């Protein structure tokens, strides 16, 4: 799983990307931010700390990639 450290020390925060067989996943330790993403895009699959997009749902890829760009900018 490709993982990046966004912040270090006590406020340590990570983002990771995973590509299992059926979907693409964005994982974050900042659960508040994950919930913000989920509220903006409720159609994206959501689990605790994770946003999932099934590969067959191509129309959802762009919203997820926009979120990823936003997170990287952050």
Chimera marker file (.cmm) of the C-alpha trace (Angstrom):
<marker_set name="trace">
<marker id="1" x="0.000" y="0.000" z="0.000" r="1" g="1" b="0" radius="0.5"/>
<marker id="2" x="1.476" y="3.335" z="-1.066" r="1" g="1" b="0" radius="0.5"/>
<marker id="3" x="1.588" y="5.544" z="2.060" r="1" g="1" b="0" radius="0.5"/>
<marker id="4" x="2.592" y="9.171" z="2.591" r="1" g="1" b="0" radius="0.5"/>
<marker id="5" x="3.264" y="10.975" z="5.871" r="1" g="1" b="0" radius="0.5"/>
<marker id="6" x="1.414" y="14.315" z="5.866" r="1" g="1" b="0" radius="0.5"/>
<marker id="7" x="2.431" y="15.466" z="9.335" r="1" g="1" b="0" radius="0.5"/>
<marker id="8" x="4.979" y="14.204" z="11.813" r="1" g="1" b="0" radius="0.5"/>
<marker id="9" x="5.267" y="14.158" z="15.589" r="1" g="1" b="0" radius="0.5"/>
<marker id="10" x="2.233" y="13.964" z="17.885" r="1" g="1" b="0" radius="0.5"/>
<marker id="11" x="-0.074" y="15.219" z="15.129" r="1" g="1" b="0" radius="0.5"/>
<marker id="12" x="1.181" y="12.501" z="12.779" r="1" g="1" b="0" radius="0.5"/>
<marker id="13" x="-1.128" y="11.941" z="9.827" r="1" g="1" b="0" radius="0.5"/>
<marker id="14" x="-0.965" y="9.509" z="6.928" r="1" g="1" b="0" radius="0.5"/>
<marker id="15" x="-2.647" y="9.011" z="3.574" r="1" g="1" b="0" radius="0.5"/>
<marker id="16" x="-2.484" y="5.717" z="1.709" r="1" g="1" b="0" radius="0.5"/>
<marker id="17" x="-3.726" y="4.371" z="-1.594" r="1" g="1" b="0" radius="0.5"/>
<marker id="18" x="-4.707" y="0.780" z="-2.189" r="1" g="1" b="0" radius="0.5"/>
<marker id="19" x="-5.904" y="-1.004" z="-5.325" r="1" g="1" b="0" radius="0.5"/>
<marker id="20" x="-7.506" y="-4.379" z="-4.531" r="1" g="1" b="0" radius="0.5"/>
<marker id="21" x="-9.291" y="-6.423" z="-7.207" r="1" g="1" b="0" radius="0.5"/>
<marker id="22" x="-12.624" y="-4.604" z="-7.241" r="1" g="1" b="0" radius="0.5"/>
<marker id="23" x="-11.989" y="-1.019" z="-6.112" r="1" g="1" b="0" radius="0.5"/>
<marker id="24" x="-9.587" y="1.823" z="-5.456" r="1" g="1" b="0" radius="0.5"/>
<marker id="25" x="-9.223" y="2.961" z="-1.829" r="1" g="1" b="0" radius="0.5"/>
<marker id="26" x="-8.054" y="6.143" z="-0.203" r="1" g="1" b="0" radius="0.5"/>
<marker id="27" x="-7.127" y="5.646" z="3.479" r="1" g="1" b="0" radius="0.5"/>
<marker id="28" x="-6.452" y="8.450" z="5.957" r="1" g="1" b="0" radius="0.5"/>
<marker id="29" x="-5.780" y="8.661" z="9.667" r="1" g="1" b="0" radius="0.5"/>
<marker id="30" x="-7.619" y="12.001" z="9.765" r="1" g="1" b="0" radius="0.5"/>
<marker id="31" x="-11.136" y="10.588" z="10.204" r="1" g="1" b="0" radius="0.5"/>
<marker id="32" x="-12.697" y="14.042" z="10.314" r="1" g="1" b="0" radius="0.5"/>
<marker id="33" x="-11.378" y="14.745" z="6.817" r="1" g="1" b="0" radius="0.5"/>
<marker id="34" x="-12.673" y="11.376" z="5.573" r="1" g="1" b="0" radius="0.5"/>
<marker id="35" x="-16.152" y="12.294" z="6.835" r="1" g="1" b="0" radius="0.5"/>
<marker id="36" x="-15.913" y="15.667" z="5.059" r="1" g="1" b="0" radius="0.5"/>
<marker id="37" x="-15.136" y="13.828" z="1.827" r="1" g="1" b="0" radius="0.5"/>
<marker id="38" x="-18.008" y="11.437" z="2.416" r="1" g="1" b="0" radius="0.5"/>
<marker id="39" x="-20.441" y="14.308" z="2.996" r="1" g="1" b="0" radius="0.5"/>
<marker id="40" x="-19.309" y="15.982" z="-0.238" r="1" g="1" b="0" radius="0.5"/>
<marker id="41" x="-19.533" y="12.729" z="-2.199" r="1" g="1" b="0" radius="0.5"/>
<marker id="42" x="-21.997" y="10.426" z="-0.408" r="1" g="1" b="0" radius="0.5"/>
<marker id="43" x="-22.051" y="8.066" z="-3.407" r="1" g="1" b="0" radius="0.5"/>
<marker id="44" x="-18.427" y="7.069" z="-2.746" r="1" g="1" b="0" radius="0.5"/>
<marker id="45" x="-18.180" y="3.900" z="-0.671" r="1" g="1" b="0" radius="0.5"/>
<marker id="46" x="-17.098" y="4.752" z="2.858" r="1" g="1" b="0" radius="0.5"/>
<marker id="47" x="-15.688" y="2.808" z="5.764" r="1" g="1" b="0" radius="0.5"/>
<marker id="48" x="-13.964" y="4.102" z="8.857" r="1" g="1" b="0" radius="0.5"/>
<marker id="49" x="-10.901" y="5.986" z="7.605" r="1" g="1" b="0" radius="0.5"/>
<marker id="50" x="-11.422" y="4.897" z="4.023" r="1" g="1" b="0" radius="0.5"/>
<marker id="51" x="-13.121" y="6.024" z="0.808" r="1" g="1" b="0" radius="0.5"/>
<marker id="52" x="-13.705" y="3.324" z="-1.833" r="1" g="1" b="0" radius="0.5"/>
<marker id="53" x="-14.550" y="3.609" z="-5.524" r="1" g="1" b="0" radius="0.5"/>
<marker id="54" x="-15.355" y="0.491" z="-7.520" r="1" g="1" b="0" radius="0.5"/>
<marker id="55" x="-13.445" y="0.276" z="-10.791" r="1" g="1" b="0" radius="0.5"/>
<marker id="56" x="-16.673" y="-0.255" z="-12.744" r="1" g="1" b="0" radius="0.5"/>
<marker id="57" x="-17.969" y="3.155" z="-11.537" r="1" g="1" b="0" radius="0.5"/>
<marker id="58" x="-15.814" y="5.270" z="-13.848" r="1" g="1" b="0" radius="0.5"/>
<marker id="59" x="-17.998" y="8.360" z="-13.313" r="1" g="1" b="0" radius="0.5"/>
<marker id="60" x="-16.809" y="8.426" z="-9.678" r="1" g="1" b="0" radius="0.5"/>
<marker id="61" x="-13.107" y="8.429" z="-10.508" r="1" g="1" b="0" radius="0.5"/>
<marker id="62" x="-12.852" y="12.164" z="-11.186" r="1" g="1" b="0" radius="0.5"/>
<marker id="63" x="-14.429" y="13.199" z="-7.853" r="1" g="1" b="0" radius="0.5"/>
<marker id="64" x="-12.006" y="10.899" z="-6.026" r="1" g="1" b="0" radius="0.5"/>
<marker id="65" x="-9.007" y="12.185" z="-7.975" r="1" g="1" b="0" radius="0.5"/>
<marker id="66" x="-10.100" y="15.767" z="-7.191" r="1" g="1" b="0" radius="0.5"/>
<marker id="67" x="-10.176" y="14.847" z="-3.499" r="1" g="1" b="0" radius="0.5"/>
<marker id="68" x="-6.731" y="13.270" z="-3.781" r="1" g="1" b="0" radius="0.5"/>
<marker id="69" x="-5.386" y="16.453" z="-5.386" r="1" g="1" b="0" radius="0.5"/>
<marker id="70" x="-6.955" y="18.470" z="-2.569" r="1" g="1" b="0" radius="0.5"/>
<marker id="71" x="-5.358" y="16.233" z="0.062" r="1" g="1" b="0" radius="0.5"/>
<marker id="72" x="-1.951" y="16.422" z="-1.621" r="1" g="1" b="0" radius="0.5"/>
<marker id="73" x="-2.208" y="20.240" z="-1.732" r="1" g="1" b="0" radius="0.5"/>
<marker id="74" x="-3.080" y="20.180" z="1.978" r="1" g="1" b="0" radius="0.5"/>
<link id1="1" id2="2" r="1" g="1" b="0" radius="0.2"/>
<link id1="2" id2="3" r="1" g="1" b="0" radius="0.2"/>
<link id1="3" id2="4" r="1" g="1" b="0" radius="0.2"/>
<link id1="4" id2="5" r="1" g="1" b="0" radius="0.2"/>
<link id1="5" id2="6" r="1" g="1" b="0" radius="0.2"/>
<link id1="6" id2="7" r="1" g="1" b="0" radius="0.2"/>
<link id1="7" id2="8" r="1" g="1" b="0" radius="0.2"/>
<link id1="8" id2="9" r="1" g="1" b="0" radius="0.2"/>
<link id1="9" id2="10" r="1" g="1" b="0" radius="0.2"/>
<link id1="10" id2="11" r="1" g="1" b="0" radius="0.2"/>
<link id1="11" id2="12" r="1" g="1" b="0" radius="0.2"/>
<link id1="12" id2="13" r="1" g="1" b="0" radius="0.2"/>
<link id1="13" id2="14" r="1" g="1" b="0" radius="0.2"/>
<link id1="14" id2="15" r="1" g="1" b="0" radius="0.2"/>
<link id1="15" id2="16" r="1" g="1" b="0" radius="0.2"/>
<link id1="16" id2="17" r="1" g="1" b="0" radius="0.2"/>
<link id1="17" id2="18" r="1" g="1" b="0" radius="0.2"/>
<link id1="18" id2="19" r="1" g="1" b="0" radius="0.2"/>
<link id1="19" id2="20" r="1" g="1" b="0" radius="0.2"/>
<link id1="20" id2="21" r="1" g="1" b="0" radius="0.2"/>
<link id1="21" id2="22" r="1" g="1" b="0" radius="0.2"/>
<link id1="22" id2="23" r="1" g="1" b="0" radius="0.2"/>
<link id1="23" id2="24" r="1" g="1" b="0" radius="0.2"/>
<link id1="24" id2="25" r="1" g="1" b="0" radius="0.2"/>
<link id1="25" id2="26" r="1" g="1" b="0" radius="0.2"/>
<link id1="26" id2="27" r="1" g="1" b="0" radius="0.2"/>
<link id1="27" id2="28" r="1" g="1" b="0" radius="0.2"/>
<link id1="28" id2="29" r="1" g="1" b="0" radius="0.2"/>
<link id1="29" id2="30" r="1" g="1" b="0" radius="0.2"/>
<link id1="30" id2="31" r="1" g="1" b="0" radius="0.2"/>
<link id1="31" id2="32" r="1" g="1" b="0" radius="0.2"/>
<link id1="32" id2="33" r="1" g="1" b="0" radius="0.2"/>
<link id1="33" id2="34" r="1" g="1" b="0" radius="0.2"/>
<link id1="34" id2="35" r="1" g="1" b="0" radius="0.2"/>
<link id1="35" id2="36" r="1" g="1" b="0" radius="0.2"/>
<link id1="36" id2="37" r="1" g="1" b="0" radius="0.2"/>
<link id1="37" id2="38" r="1" g="1" b="0" radius="0.2"/>
<link id1="38" id2="39" r="1" g="1" b="0" radius="0.2"/>
<link id1="39" id2="40" r="1" g="1" b="0" radius="0.2"/>
<link id1="40" id2="41" r="1" g="1" b="0" radius="0.2"/>
<link id1="41" id2="42" r="1" g="1" b="0" radius="0.2"/>
<link id1="42" id2="43" r="1" g="1" b="0" radius="0.2"/>
<link id1="43" id2="44" r="1" g="1" b="0" radius="0.2"/>
<link id1="44" id2="45" r="1" g="1" b="0" radius="0.2"/>
<link id1="45" id2="46" r="1" g="1" b="0" radius="0.2"/>
<link id1="46" id2="47" r="1" g="1" b="0" radius="0.2"/>
<link id1="47" id2="48" r="1" g="1" b="0" radius="0.2"/>
<link id1="48" id2="49" r="1" g="1" b="0" radius="0.2"/>
<link id1="49" id2="50" r="1" g="1" b="0" radius="0.2"/>
<link id1="50" id2="51" r="1" g="1" b="0" radius="0.2"/>
<link id1="51" id2="52" r="1" g="1" b="0" radius="0.2"/>
<link id1="52" id2="53" r="1" g="1" b="0" radius="0.2"/>
<link id1="53" id2="54" r="1" g="1" b="0" radius="0.2"/>
<link id1="54" id2="55" r="1" g="1" b="0" radius="0.2"/>
<link id1="55" id2="56" r="1" g="1" b="0" radius="0.2"/>
<link id1="56" id2="57" r="1" g="1" b="0" radius="0.2"/>
<link id1="57" id2="58" r="1" g="1" b="0" radius="0.2"/>
<link id1="58" id2="59" r="1" g="1" b="0" radius="0.2"/>
<link id1="59" id2="60" r="1" g="1" b="0" radius="0.2"/>
<link id1="60" id2="61" r="1" g="1" b="0" radius="0.2"/>
<link id1="61" id2="62" r="1" g="1" b="0" radius="0.2"/>
<link id1="62" id2="63" r="1" g="1" b="0" radius="0.2"/>
<link id1="63" id2="64" r="1" g="1" b="0" radius="0.2"/>
<link id1="64" id2="65" r="1" g="1" b="0" radius="0.2"/>
<link id1="65" id2="66" r="1" g="1" b="0" radius="0.2"/>
<link id1="66" id2="67" r="1" g="1" b="0" radius="0.2"/>
<link id1="67" id2="68" r="1" g="1" b="0" radius="0.2"/>
<link id1="68" id2="69" r="1" g="1" b="0" radius="0.2"/>
<link id1="69" id2="70" r="1" g="1" b="0" radius="0.2"/>
<link id1="70" id2="71" r="1" g="1" b="0" radius="0.2"/>
<link id1="71" id2="72" r="1" g="1" b="0" radius="0.2"/>
<link id1="72" id2="73" r="1" g="1" b="0" radius="0.2"/>
<link id1="73" id2="74" r="1" g="1" b="0" radius="0.2"/>
</marker_set>
